[in-house]
Every structure is written in structure tokens, then in C-alpha cells.
Amino acid sequence: MRPSALAAAVVALCASAALPADAAGLNTASAAHRAIYDLTLASSRGGEIIAARGTMGYEVIDACDGWAVRQRLSMTLTNTEGQNVQMVSDYATWESKDGLKFRFHMKQTTDTAVTSQTDGDAKLERAGGPGEAHYTVPEDTTKPLPAGTLFPMAHTSAILAAAEAGKKFIALPLFDGTDDSGGEDSFVVALDWKKPEANKYPLLSNLPSTRVRLAFFDHAAKGEVPTYQVGMRYWANGVADNLQMDFGDFVMDAKMAELTPLPHKC
């Protein structure tokens, strides 16, 4: 598992959760909310992991000039020797509503040891233009971001816009700050655009949705093999459920257990 894979799982879910109200041409309100997901092992590919369980929780806050996302993913992994390993990923971001500025903090621990941490900020010159990411942790460094790079919430807005328009394959550059390698490439397959229907959660009831599959690639290495993959159901307001997170050696399912709307204070 790459060091940032746990955080990337949360990015694919949580950064999407604060879709701007006018993004993708949708007339739904932004889904500022708090959610909890139960994690269970879907399959293992013969590696060291034979059992896994956990939780993933986060909240999206309308911070007036931007969206603040805070979340935590915790998993207990059992290896072939019967040992339990606790893995925790904490990820917090702020993204301006124009999609041009971004701040990030990510820390991943295995048991009590910190295995990965990033802190910093990023900015784009203009929408669709180039930019740069400045890291303060793990070391003070600046990396260029190519033209067209999107931060997480703008990335999801683009996915939903493409799915609503009937596009099936979308290639989008992304910077999320989950590791120190700079930007990455994402390839998205949109499987459908489902008509609105009733849902037990009022926040999702009578909204259209789409099933998507995302694969992430190391931009600097121009890799042909995804570093991480995730599938999910997105609703038109950016809320996601029914995740399947592929960590390589094993796959986890994430099902929504709680969903609470949060008030818009601005």
C-alpha cells in the first residue's frame, strides 16, 4: 500500500462532499454535512492481509470563502501471523470556492509510528492554468503544477458535469496534498446517470446519481499502473456512498452508516 493510499481513499470521498451549488450546472444545494462509514474487507489477493475492519468519518463545513474538510480513517488489519495492525489517516483541507487556492494537512500512522505526513498550500494562476504546490512538511519544497490541474472539490465538480453530460471517460489532473510527489493524473469512468429516486436520507432523496470508477497515476513517473483505485456512487450534490477501495493487496467496502446535514452559516 502506498503511504498516502488511506488518505487518497478519503480524498476520493470527502473532497467531493462540498460541491459548489452552481458546479456542473446542477441546481442542488451544496452538501455541507457530517457522515460516518463502516469499512469491511471485500477481498484479499493473497497478500499478508487476511482480515480488516474500520470506520471512516468526516465533515464538510461552509467556511464562507471556501470549504473546510476534516476527516479520519481508521482501519485494523490482521496479517497472516494473526497480528493486528492499527492504521489511521487524518486529513484536513481548505479549498477556495473559486478553486484557485488550497491548503492541506495529512498524517498517517501505523500503530503509534508516523509513517507519512504532508503540510502545505497550493495555488493556481487562473482556472485551467498552471500553478505550484508549496510543502512545509516533510521538507520545505515547491513543485510545479501543470496547466489544467484541479483541487479535489473542483475535480469532483468536473466528474459530475461530465457524467451528467453523458461522457463515459474523463482524464483529469489532480493535486490533493496526500503525498509529497506533487500532482497526479486521474482517469475516471462514469457508468451511468441515474434518475432521482427516494432515499432514506433526506439529503439524497430525489437527486440524480452516477456510479464512477477512479484510477490515480503518478504524474511524475508517467506510470501505466494505477497507484490506487476506488469506485463509488456519487449523488448530484457530491455526497458519495457504496465505496470500494482497492489498496492493491486487498479491497475494502465502505457503506454509509450516518449522514447529517450541517447548516450553511454564510
C-alpha positions, 0 to 999 in steps of 0.5 A, spaced: 500 500 500 502 506 498 503 511 504 498 516 502 493 510 499 488 511 506 488 518 505 487 518 497 481 513 499 478 519 503 480 524 498 476 520 493 470 521 498 470 527 502 473 532 497 467 531 493 462 532 499 462 540 498 460 541 491 459 548 489 451 549 488 452 552 481 458 546 479 456 542 473 450 546 472 446 542 477 441 546 481 442 542 488 444 545 494 451 544 496 452 538 501 455 541 507 454 535 512 457 530 517 457 522 515 460 516 518 462 509 514 463 502 516 469 499 512 469 491 511 474 487 507 471 485 500 477 481 498 484 479 499 489 477 493 493 473 497 497 478 500 499 478 508 492 481 509 487 476 511 482 480 515 480 488 516 475 492 519 474 500 520 470 506 520 471 512 516 468 519 518 468 526 516 465 533 515 464 538 510 463 545 513 461 552 509 467 556 511 464 562 507 470 563 502 471 556 501 470 549 504 473 546 510 474 538 510 476 534 516 476 527 516 479 520 519 480 513 517 481 508 521 482 501 519 485 494 523 488 489 519 490 482 521 496 479 517 497 472 516 501 471 523 494 473 526 497 480 528 493 486 528 495 492 525 492 499 527 492 504 521 489 511 521 489 517 516 487 524 518 486 529 513 484 536 513 483 541 507 481 548 505 479 549 498 477 556 495 470 556 492 473 559 486 478 553 486 484 557 485 487 556 492 488 550 497 491 548 503 492 541 506 494 537 512 495 529 512 498 524 517 498 517 517 500 512 522 501 505 523 500 503 530 503 509 534 509 510 528 508 516 523 509 513 517 507 519 512 505 526 513 504 532 508 503 540 510 502 545 505 498 550 500 497 550 493 495 555 488 493 556 481 494 562 476 487 562 473 482 556 472 485 551 467 492 554 468 498 552 471 500 553 478 505 550 484 504 546 490 508 549 496 510 543 502 512 545 509 512 538 511 516 533 510 521 538 507 520 545 505 519 544 497 515 547 491 513 543 485 510 545 479 503 544 477 501 543 470 496 547 466 489 544 467 490 541 474 484 541 479 483 541 487 479 535 489 472 539 490 473 542 483 475 535 480 469 532 483 465 538 480 468 536 473 466 528 474 459 530 475 458 535 469 461 530 465 457 524 467 451 528 467 453 530 460 453 523 458 461 522 457 463 515 459 471 517 460 474 523 463 482 524 464 483 529 469 489 532 473 489 532 480 493 535 486 490 533 493 496 534 498 496 526 500 503 525 498 509 529 497 510 527 489 506 533 487 500 532 482 497 526 479 493 524 473 486 521 474 482 517 469 475 516 471 469 512 468 462 514 469 457 508 468 451 511 468 446 517 470 441 515 474 434 518 475 432 521 482 429 516 486 427 516 494 432 515 499 432 514 506 436 520 507 433 526 506 439 529 503 439 524 497 432 523 496 430 525 489 437 527 486 440 524 480 446 519 481 452 516 477 456 510 479 464 512 477 470 508 477 477 512 479 484 510 477 490 515 480 497 515 476 503 518 478 504 524 474 511 524 475 513 517 473 508 517 467 506 510 470 501 505 466 499 502 473 494 505 477 497 507 484 490 506 487 483 505 485 476 506 488 469 506 485 463 509 488 456 512 487 456 519 487 449 523 488 448 530 484 450 534 490 457 530 491 455 526 497 458 519 495 456 512 498 457 504 496 465 505 496 470 500 494 477 501 495 482 497 492 489 498 496 492 493 491 493 487 496 486 487 498 479 491 497 475 494 502 467 496 502 465 502 505 457 503 506 454 509 509 452 508 516 450 516 518 449 522 514 447 529 517 446 535 514 450 541 517 447 548 516 450 553 511 452 559 516 454 564 510 
